[in-house]
Amino acid sequence: MSTPEPYKIKTVESIYQSSISERQKWIKDASYNLFNLKSQQVFIDLLTDSGTGAMSDKQWSAMMSADESYAGSRSHTLLGKAVKDLFGFPYFLPTHQGRAAENVLFSALVSEGNLVPGNTHFDTTKGHIEFRKAKAIDCTIDEAFDTHHQHPFKGNIDLKKLETVLASNPKGEIPFIIVTITCNSAGGQPVSMENMRSVRKLADQYNIPILIDSARFAENAYYIKTREDGYREKDIREIIGEMYAMADMMTLSAKKDGLVNIGGLIACRDETVYRSASTFNIMFEGFISYGGLAGRDMSALAQGLYEVTEFPYLESRIKQVAYLGENLLKLGIPIQEPVGGHAVFLNALEFLPNVPREEFPAQTLAIELYMESGIRGVEIGTLMADRDPVSRENRYPALEMVRLALPRRTYTNNHMDFVIEAVKRVWTRRENISRGYRITREAPILRHFTIELEPVE
Ligand SMILES: *Cc1c(COP(=O)(O)O)cnc(C)c1O
């Protein structure tokens, strides 16, 4: 039985289908960095699911009735109520997006020499840890790095790896453990409730708080409901409540499951943490009642947080991603399995085995797909993994992937059919792709956003 979208379309935006010769010129002008393309040069934009989704009529109405007062805004109160209802945290601070929440909270909690264990840290999260000369330690289960291994919760934390880090902490250098739901960098893979419970137990044993990096909290709850024993009858909101009862604090990029185009927040249980973070929020983001957001942004987010927890929405969302992934699998195309919550990840090492690692096979594949069809994905590989902060050598991650992220409520399955056909065409001529790219310019940190490349002849 198919799962139609539980909504209909009220506003549409035209997109332009360009020719191959146009795209060859544009990508060269963009220094072979897909972040440098203009959106008009892209036909189907799967660069990210962040801030690219469609808002509902109720969210647009909420924007109109929002309150733009500097202090004590009604929109702030509405957002605080949603945070309390869904996550149970008494304290919260709005921020302009997820990395701003990291900047503010980590300014209060992370210092030089600290260790921050977690399941594959998101790039900005890792950036904010390393910027403070602390170390992010990846404790994801090994199964996550074998793309063909079938595991329902590949975002899980390996408890042995975590305990090794916790036990090595005589000087109290671990400010918190990060649980990222779903685990973006590992392929949008969920974390099970059972795993979170075990992490909580260890955290208690060593007296260390837990931070949930929450960008896709509702998608994670959907997987718990549909894959984990004992949760099938539970409501998504109940599951979310249970997940967050195990955490001490959260950061949220609202641009994903917040169903808004901009926004973020921090929430916590501890008043001291809240007060300390408030000072940094005022310095970096804005007064504590708006944190870099307009009142209308907070109102839209408050509404979005409730909408994203509705099961019919989540089901059509996750099933659209699965539709894309499973059709690629049927063609024998190597992707991260099982298909994750927000994106399909092409395994570039298997897709383009002839391109040497030093020439960035995932970036090469992303460029090929763009030139073939005007579809924009993103490299999740060596460019994104960046250089080792000490040795300055390229850090080769276990996987080289191209992520095709699906914006929420934006594209139809007709678009997905076009994507499937385009990937298939690159797949058919994969043997002929044997050279990649070399770097001509790069920034010292988070280089992939601005990197410049040229083809290796
Ligand atoms: C997107 C994201 C962030 C950063 O949020 P921004 O809103 O892009 O600044 C942090 N963690 C995870 C897991 C994310 O997906």
The ligand as an SDF file (V2000), in Angstrom:
LIG
                    3D

 15 15  0  0  0  0  0  0  0  0999 V2000
   22.3260   20.5320   10.8350 C   0  0  0  0  0  0  0  0  0  0  0  0
   22.8800   19.9320   12.0300 C   0  0  0  0  0  0  0  0  0  0  0  0
   23.5780   20.7070   12.9690 C   0  0  0  0  0  0  0  0  0  0  0  0
   23.8990   22.1780   12.7600 C   0  0  0  0  0  0  0  0  0  0  0  0
   22.7750   22.9310   12.5780 O   0  0  0  0  0  0  0  0  0  0  0  0
   22.6680   24.2080   11.6080 P   0  0  0  0  0  0  0  0  0  0  0  0
   21.2670   24.6400   11.7780 O   0  0  0  0  0  0  0  0  0  0  0  0
   23.0050   23.7670   10.2290 O   0  0  0  0  0  0  0  0  0  0  0  0
   23.6460   25.2180   12.1100 O   0  0  0  0  0  0  0  0  0  0  0  0
   24.0410   20.0690   14.1020 C   0  0  0  0  0  0  0  0  0  0  0  0
   23.8390   18.7580   14.2850 N   0  0  0  0  0  0  0  0  0  0  0  0
   23.1860   17.9860   13.3980 C   0  0  0  0  0  0  0  0  0  0  0  0
   22.9860   16.5390   13.6750 C   0  0  0  0  0  0  0  0  0  0  0  0
   22.6930   18.5390   12.2450 C   0  0  0  0  0  0  0  0  0  0  0  0
   22.0780   17.7640   11.3480 O   0  0  0  0  0  0  0  0  0  0  0  0
  1  2  1  0
  2  3  1  0
  2 14  2  0
  3  4  1  0
  3 10  2  0
  4  5  1  0
  5  6  1  0
  6  7  2  0
  6  8  1  0
  6  9  1  0
 10 11  1  0
 11 12  2  0
 12 13  1  0
 12 14  1  0
 14 15  1  0
M  END
$$$$
